[in-house]
């Protein structure tokens, strides 16, 4: 082989060691990409069928109502009803088929008329529409979730998420939307 042919061969044909390195890198990248990330643990309310799985989309099952919530902007379909969430300076307004049903602002859930359904105060007190303290939310012993009366809301330390998910004052769909909205806002 002439010196010119040897130079042309090295310029155009990858060396065996280079080929091996490319194969190893490709194998490492494809191995990591094929494994899905672990699913986040479901947030659930003890003694009920209520649970929420954070993520995109957020999946909620609240008292028999199943939701798959995407966003932002918030969007869910429940049967024939299309639910949306419109962000504004006064919070997010949840609409069913274009009609306002509830609004979430500063850890307070309001009905369509602006009357508070449930308020989560910073100390964990939960107030009803008349402003009376009706329950108290606190971190459960050992970090096992949030304790609200006899119920425990597992896999969260967020008092507002726990209180809204367990709030009997609001309809099931609105509770699922409110919690998913908070979780989607917290997810990068």
Backbone torsions as a table, in degrees:
resi	resn	phi	psi	omega
1	UNK	NA	137.7	-178.1
2	UNK	-81.7	165.4	179.9
3	UNK	-64.0	-35.8	179.6
4	UNK	-67.4	-44.1	179.0
5	UNK	-63.6	-37.7	179.3
6	UNK	-66.4	-40.6	178.2
7	UNK	-65.7	-41.6	178.2
8	UNK	-62.9	-38.4	179.9
9	UNK	-64.0	-41.9	-179.0
10	UNK	-72.9	-28.0	179.8
11	UNK	-75.6	-34.0	-172.1
12	UNK	-105.0	-18.6	-179.0
13	UNK	-111.6	123.5	178.5
14	UNK	-63.0	144.3	178.3
15	UNK	-71.1	151.5	-178.8
16	UNK	-56.7	-38.8	-179.4
17	UNK	-65.9	-38.6	177.3
18	UNK	-63.6	-44.0	177.7
19	UNK	-58.9	-43.4	-179.9
20	UNK	-62.7	-43.0	179.9
21	UNK	-62.7	-40.8	178.9
22	UNK	-64.6	-42.9	178.7
23	UNK	-62.8	-42.0	179.7
24	UNK	-64.4	-45.4	179.0
25	UNK	-62.1	-42.4	179.6
26	UNK	-63.8	-40.5	179.5
27	UNK	-65.6	-40.6	179.7
28	UNK	-65.8	-42.1	-179.1
29	UNK	-68.3	-42.2	-178.2
30	UNK	-71.7	-30.2	178.8
31	UNK	-65.4	-45.5	-179.6
32	UNK	-68.5	-34.4	-177.6
33	UNK	-73.2	-24.3	-176.4
34	UNK	-81.3	-16.5	180.0
35	UNK	-90.4	117.3	178.5
36	UNK	-70.2	150.4	177.9
37	UNK	-65.3	151.7	179.9
38	UNK	-63.3	142.2	179.2
39	UNK	-69.5	138.6	177.6
40	UNK	-67.2	149.7	179.6
41	UNK	-67.8	146.0	180.0
42	UNK	-73.0	138.9	172.4
43	UNK	-87.7	123.7	-176.6
44	UNK	-136.1	155.3	-179.9
45	UNK	-104.7	123.3	-178.0
46	UNK	-60.9	143.6	176.8
47	UNK	76.0	8.5	179.9
48	UNK	-135.2	175.8	174.1
49	UNK	-99.7	19.4	-176.3
50	UNK	-89.0	125.2	177.8
51	UNK	-156.1	152.2	179.1
52	UNK	-134.7	133.5	175.2
53	UNK	-108.6	110.1	179.7
54	UNK	-63.0	155.4	177.2
55	UNK	141.4	-174.3	177.1
56	UNK	-116.0	103.5	2.6
57	UNK	-81.1	163.8	173.9
58	UNK	-83.9	131.8	-179.1
59	UNK	-112.6	125.6	-178.0
60	UNK	-129.0	143.5	171.5
61	UNK	-132.5	107.6	-175.2
62	UNK	-121.2	110.8	179.1
63	UNK	47.8	46.7	176.6
64	UNK	87.6	-5.7	176.7
65	UNK	-96.7	118.4	-180.0
66	UNK	-98.2	130.8	-178.7
67	UNK	-127.9	143.8	168.1
68	UNK	-125.2	109.2	-169.7
69	UNK	-110.6	124.3	176.8
70	UNK	-108.4	168.1	176.2
71	UNK	156.3	178.3	-6.0
72	UNK	-78.8	157.2	-11.4
73	UNK	-68.7	153.6	-175.8
74	UNK	-61.8	134.1	179.9
75	UNK	-151.8	134.6	176.3
76	UNK	-151.9	150.6	176.0
77	UNK	-119.6	124.1	177.8
78	UNK	-125.4	103.7	-174.7
79	UNK	61.6	-128.1	179.4
80	UNK	-86.4	-5.4	-176.4
81	UNK	-91.1	132.3	176.2
82	UNK	-103.2	118.5	-179.9
83	UNK	-103.1	135.7	176.4
84	UNK	-131.2	161.9	174.3
85	UNK	-126.7	122.1	-179.4
86	UNK	-109.4	117.0	179.1
87	UNK	-75.1	138.7	177.1
88	UNK	-147.6	179.5	-179.8
89	UNK	-67.3	-19.1	179.9
90	UNK	-105.7	25.2	176.9
91	UNK	107.5	-160.3	179.1
92	UNK	-108.4	131.5	178.5
93	UNK	-101.4	124.0	177.7
94	UNK	-89.3	126.1	-178.3
95	UNK	-121.0	137.8	174.2
96	UNK	-107.1	115.9	-178.8
97	UNK	52.6	40.0	176.7
98	UNK	85.9	-3.7	-178.6
99	UNK	-106.4	127.4	-179.7
100	UNK	-61.8	132.1	179.7
101	UNK	-116.8	-38.6	-177.0
102	UNK	-157.4	166.6	178.2
103	UNK	-142.1	140.0	178.3
104	UNK	-114.6	125.4	179.6
105	UNK	-152.3	127.2	175.1
106	UNK	50.2	51.1	178.9
107	UNK	59.6	28.9	174.8
108	UNK	-126.1	136.6	177.8
109	UNK	-109.8	122.2	-177.2
110	UNK	-109.5	153.8	173.3
111	UNK	-82.0	-175.6	-176.6
112	UNK	-63.8	-24.1	-179.8
113	UNK	-91.3	1.6	179.7
114	UNK	88.1	7.9	178.2
115	UNK	-84.2	129.3	-179.1
116	UNK	-65.4	129.1	173.9
117	UNK	-85.7	-45.8	178.7
118	UNK	-150.7	138.7	177.1
119	UNK	-121.9	131.1	177.1
120	UNK	-103.6	108.1	-179.1
121	UNK	-82.3	160.2	-175.6
122	UNK	-60.6	-29.5	-179.4
123	UNK	-83.9	1.7	178.6
124	UNK	96.3	-5.6	176.5
125	UNK	-67.5	143.6	178.0
126	UNK	-116.3	121.1	-176.9
127	UNK	-107.1	146.8	178.8
128	UNK	-90.7	-170.2	-176.0
129	UNK	-64.5	-24.5	178.2
130	UNK	-87.6	-2.4	-179.4
131	UNK	88.1	3.5	178.3
132	UNK	-77.5	140.4	175.2
133	UNK	-75.6	119.1	-175.8
134	UNK	-110.2	-23.0	178.8
135	UNK	-153.0	171.6	176.4
136	UNK	-135.9	133.6	177.1
137	UNK	-107.1	135.5	177.7
138	UNK	-149.2	157.3	177.5
139	UNK	-62.2	134.4	-179.7
140	UNK	-72.0	151.3	178.5
141	UNK	-56.9	138.9	178.3
142	UNK	75.9	11.3	178.3
143	UNK	69.1	28.8	-177.0
144	UNK	-84.2	12.0	-179.7
145	UNK	128.9	-147.0	-178.9
146	UNK	-123.1	130.1	178.7
147	UNK	-96.8	126.4	175.7
148	UNK	-129.4	100.5	-174.7
149	UNK	60.3	-128.0	-179.7
150	UNK	-84.1	-7.7	-177.9
151	UNK	-94.7	147.4	172.6
152	UNK	-119.6	131.1	175.3
153	UNK	-103.4	111.5	-172.8
154	UNK	-88.9	160.0	174.8
155	UNK	63.8	29.6	170.7
156	UNK	-151.9	150.3	172.0
157	UNK	-117.4	6.2	-179.2
158	UNK	-85.7	111.0	-177.2
159	UNK	-60.9	-39.3	-178.9
160	UNK	-66.4	-44.2	178.3
161	UNK	-58.9	-48.5	-178.5
162	UNK	-63.2	-46.7	-176.5
163	UNK	-65.6	-42.0	-179.8
164	UNK	-69.0	-37.4	179.3
165	UNK	-65.9	-34.6	-176.8
166	UNK	-96.3	3.9	-173.8
167	UNK	-75.7	111.9	178.1
168	UNK	-72.7	-10.7	-178.0
169	UNK	-71.5	-19.7	-176.5
170	UNK	-114.5	150.7	179.0
171	UNK	-66.5	154.9	-173.1
172	UNK	-56.7	-45.3	-177.4
173	UNK	-62.9	-42.7	-179.4
174	UNK	-65.4	-39.6	177.4
175	UNK	-61.6	-44.5	178.5
176	UNK	-63.0	-43.3	178.2
177	UNK	-62.9	-44.2	-178.3
178	UNK	-61.9	-45.5	-178.7
179	UNK	-68.3	-44.4	177.8
180	UNK	-61.5	-38.9	178.2
181	UNK	-59.9	-47.7	179.5
182	UNK	-62.0	-41.8	-179.8
183	UNK	-68.7	-39.7	178.3
184	UNK	-66.8	-34.1	177.4
185	UNK	-67.2	-31.5	-178.3
186	UNK	-81.8	-15.6	-177.7
187	UNK	-88.2	129.7	179.9
188	UNK	-66.9	NA	NA
